[in-house]
Each structure stands twice: as structure tokens, then as C-alpha cells.
Amino acid sequence: MKRYWVVGGSYADTRFDRMQDGGPEQKFGPFGSYEDAKAEWQRRAWGSVDNACARYRIEEESGDTWYWVVGGPYADSKFDEPAAGGGEEWHGPFKSYDDAKIEWSRLAWSTVDDAMCRYRIEKLAYGERPRKAH
């Protein structure tokens, strides 16, 4: 059985790549039908129509596994907090680990001289967001 989620919220700017409060995107659901998810999406979209930085979308949960390459520059060598002015970058999704590893290798080698930059591969169910680094 397919499930649907409404995902989004208020973003820091119109690039829609990080949230206004710095936290994760809001996720509402699951909904058992696309129509129910669309009704929630409409309610949230119309409720924030005057906010140019608010955006919502519908995601279908298929049960598939995807791979993401997550990381970027960090504030220190603990790799807990992203460098000032940005969040963790995430690239993908990739259907296979091997495809993700190719992107990981490209990103890792392009930043090999930056001791404060790190990337990792995350395996996630469709619709999940990468977790914060530990």
C-alpha cells in the first residue's frame, strides 16, 4: 500500500535548501491516498500563500531504498556542525550504493585538501531525510 507525505515549511530563502529555523523540514502524514495528501498540501500551501519562502510538496513513500551523499564543509574536525552560512549538502538520490560511491568519490577528491570537509553515504527509505552527522 502506498503512503503519501506532505513535506516542507518556511525556508531561509527562495533557494528552498535550508529551513528558516535551521531544523529539518516538517513532515505531515502519512496519508493513505494521494487525494488526502493533496487536501493537506492545499491547506498548508494556501495557509502560507503570502510567504514567498514557504513551500510544500507531496512525496510518495514506495518502500524503496535510496542512497545519498551527505556532507560538505564543517565548523570543526568533530564534523557535528556545518560551517557557518550553510547546512549539510546532500546529493542524490542514487538507486545503488555503487552509484552513490561514484559521487562520494568525486566530492571527496574535489575537497581532499580541505581538512574541514567530509562526505558520507547514507542509506535511507524513500522520503526520509539524511540525519545529522554524529
Secondary structure, DSSP 8 states (H G I E B T S, - for coil): --EEEEEEEEBSSTT-SSBTTSS--EEEEEESSHHHHHHHHHHHHHHTTT-TTEEEEEEEE---EEEEEEEEEBSSTT--SB-TT---EEEEEESSHHHHHHHHHHHHHHTTT-TTEEEEEEEEETT-------
